[in-house]
Amino acid sequence: MSHAEQLDLMTTEECARVLRCRPQTLRKSRWLGRGPSYIRLGNRVLYERAAVISWIRAHTVTAGADETNGRAA
């Protein structure tokens, strides 16, 4: 695998630090089918940093927008 093809992977604990939440919050999100996409390798769960950043951007709310439907309040 070339250097450009290598993925920047994080454990649940590392991802929780990036998201500033508890690892348990990510575990619950996985169980509920929510949260950032993840990779399961055997019994390991890993998060690709780029996917987590993309997930964060997809959940950005514009100031003044109604959080429930994205329309201005």
Buried (B, 14 or more C-beta within 10 A) or exposed (E): EEEEEEEEBBBBEBBBEBBEEEBEBBBEBBEEEEBBEBEEEEEEBBBBBEBBEEBEEEEEEEEEEEEEEEEEE
